[in-house]
Amino acid sequence: MLQKRQQLPQKQFIDTDYFIYSLEAVDDIETENVTEVQKKLEQLTMQYGVASIYKTCDSIEGFEASLNTLVLDDHNFKNYEIIYLVITGESNSICLNGYYYSLQEIAEIFEGRLNGKILHFSNAKVLDLDEEEAQYFLDITGAKGISGYGNEFNGITSLNLDKEFFNLFKEDDNMFNVVEELHQKYYKICKLLDFRLYY
């Protein structure tokens, strides 16, 4: 009986036709700590049946390798609506291992390979792009949208709101409907964190 119970999440995971791919920047990938992000992703699976793949990276090479594995080798890639990035940085850059990489550089690495995906940044980094920067990223990568938050962490994490955002996508894959519903249901926290979507 116990064995069957242990296998259930695996089955649920395989049957799910909607995944979140999550990549979190850590100081050292050799250190095995369960992060808050992992806990929230587990809740997402338990509460809503939304499965996720969770990876960590500690360098630009690791970041690139993780996304390349997803894009090139993962046969479920078409089922990933959202790539969830928990990485520090500034308005239009990410920071890995003390080095900053602009979203333009990231776009060039993944040229034409993020078709139809939404890149969602947690509020570990502020996302503040001008129209030209956002358009460049979307045009080069083929991504459907980039979402994130305009306000800094300041002790309030976006993890709970991120979780609700991902769940809404399970019900409706229209990006605009989802964002509208997110604002209707969680207006205060959306305003507080300054949720934003570039498309």
C-alpha positions in Angstrom: 0.0 0.0 0.0 2.8 2.4 0.9 4.5 1.9 -2.4 1.4 2.8 -4.3 1.0 6.0 -2.3 4.6 7.0 -3.1 4.1 6.4 -6.8 1.0 8.7 -7.0 2.8 12.1 -7.3 4.9 10.5 -10.1 1.8 9.5 -12.0 0.1 12.9 -11.4 3.3 14.5 -12.7 3.3 12.4 -15.9 -0.4 13.0 -16.6 -0.2 16.7 -16.2 -0.1 18.5 -19.5 1.0 21.8 -18.1 4.4 22.4 -16.4 6.3 25.3 -14.9 10.0 25.2 -15.6 11.8 27.0 -12.7 15.4 28.1 -12.6 16.7 29.6 -9.4 20.1 31.2 -9.0 22.0 30.0 -5.9 25.5 30.7 -4.6 26.7 27.1 -5.1 24.8 24.4 -6.8 26.7 21.8 -4.8 24.9 22.9 -1.6 21.7 21.0 -1.2 19.3 23.3 0.6 15.5 23.2 0.1 14.7 26.8 -0.9 11.4 28.7 -0.3 10.9 28.5 -4.1 11.0 24.7 -4.0 8.5 24.7 -1.1 6.1 27.0 -3.1 6.4 24.8 -6.2 5.6 21.7 -4.1 2.5 23.5 -2.8 1.6 24.4 -6.4 1.6 20.7 -7.2 -0.2 19.6 -4.1 -2.9 22.3 -4.1 -3.5 22.8 -7.8 -1.9 19.8 -9.6 0.5 22.0 -11.5 3.7 20.2 -12.0 7.1 21.9 -12.1 10.7 21.1 -12.9 13.1 22.9 -10.6 16.8 23.5 -11.3 19.4 25.7 -9.8 22.3 27.5 -11.5 25.3 29.5 -10.1 26.9 30.8 -13.3 25.9 32.0 -16.8 27.1 28.6 -18.2 24.8 26.8 -15.8 21.9 29.1 -16.7 22.5 28.5 -20.4 23.0 24.7 -20.0 19.8 24.4 -18.0 17.7 26.3 -20.5 19.4 24.5 -23.4 18.6 21.1 -21.9 15.0 22.3 -21.6 14.8 23.7 -25.1 16.8 21.0 -27.0 16.4 17.8 -25.0 13.1 17.9 -23.2 10.3 16.4 -25.2 7.7 17.9 -22.9 9.0 21.4 -23.8 5.8 22.3 -25.7 3.9 21.7 -22.4 5.9 24.4 -20.6 3.9 27.6 -20.8 6.0 29.5 -18.3 9.7 29.6 -17.5 10.0 30.9 -14.0 13.3 32.7 -13.1 14.3 33.4 -9.5 17.4 35.4 -10.1 18.6 38.7 -8.7 19.6 41.6 -11.0 18.7 45.1 -12.1 16.0 46.5 -14.3 17.2 44.8 -17.6 19.9 42.4 -16.4 20.3 39.3 -14.3 23.1 38.7 -11.8 24.9 35.3 -11.6 27.9 34.8 -9.4 28.6 38.5 -9.2 28.4 39.1 -12.9 25.6 41.0 -14.7 24.2 39.9 -18.0 21.7 42.1 -19.9 18.5 40.7 -21.2 19.8 41.5 -24.7 22.7 39.1 -24.1 20.3 36.5 -22.8 18.0 37.0 -25.9 21.0 36.4 -28.2 21.9 33.2 -26.4 18.3 31.8 -26.9 17.7 33.3 -30.3 14.4 31.9 -31.8 14.2 29.1 -29.1 11.6 30.4 -26.7 8.7 30.4 -29.1 5.4 30.9 -27.4 6.8 30.9 -23.8 6.4 33.4 -21.1 9.4 34.3 -19.0 8.3 35.2 -15.5 10.7 36.8 -13.0 10.1 36.6 -9.3 10.6 39.9 -7.4 14.1 38.8 -6.5 14.9 41.2 -9.3 13.0 44.3 -10.5 11.9 44.0 -14.1 11.9 47.4 -15.7 12.3 47.5 -19.5 11.7 50.2 -21.9 9.6 49.4 -25.0 12.6 48.9 -27.2 14.4 46.5 -24.8 11.2 44.4 -24.3 10.5 44.3 -28.0 14.1 43.3 -28.8 13.9 40.4 -26.4 10.5 39.2 -27.7 11.5 39.5 -31.3 14.9 37.7 -30.9 13.7 34.8 -28.7 10.2 34.4 -30.0 8.9 34.5 -26.4 5.2 35.4 -26.0 5.8 37.7 -23.0 8.0 38.7 -20.1 6.4 39.3 -16.8 7.7 40.3 -13.4 7.5 43.1 -10.9 8.5 46.8 -10.8 9.0 47.0 -7.1 11.9 45.7 -5.1 11.6 42.8 -2.6 11.5 45.0 0.6 10.7 42.0 2.7 7.6 41.0 0.6 8.3 38.0 -1.7 6.3 37.5 -4.8 6.3 33.7 -4.3 2.6 33.4 -3.3 1.4 35.6 -6.1 3.7 33.8 -8.6 2.0 30.5 -7.4 -1.5 31.9 -8.1 -0.4 33.3 -11.5 0.8 29.9 -12.5 -2.4 28.2 -11.4 -4.5 30.7 -13.4 -2.6 29.6 -16.5 -3.7 26.1 -15.9 -7.3 27.2 -16.3 -6.8 29.6 -19.2 -3.9 30.0 -21.5 -4.9 33.4 -22.7 -2.1 35.6 -21.2 -4.3 38.7 -21.1 -7.3 37.0 -19.3 -4.9 35.6 -16.8 -3.3 38.9 -16.0 -6.7 40.6 -15.7 -8.0 37.8 -13.4 -4.8 38.0 -11.3 -5.4 41.8 -10.8 -9.1 41.2 -10.0 -8.4 38.6 -7.4 -5.2 40.0 -5.9 -5.4 43.7 -6.7 -3.6 44.9 -3.6 -0.5 42.7 -3.9 -0.4 43.2 -7.7 -0.3 47.0 -7.0 2.1 46.7 -4.1 4.6 44.6 -6.1 3.8 46.4 -9.4 3.1 43.3 -11.5 3.9 44.0 -15.1 3.7 42.2 -18.4 5.7 43.0 -21.6 4.3 41.5 -24.8 
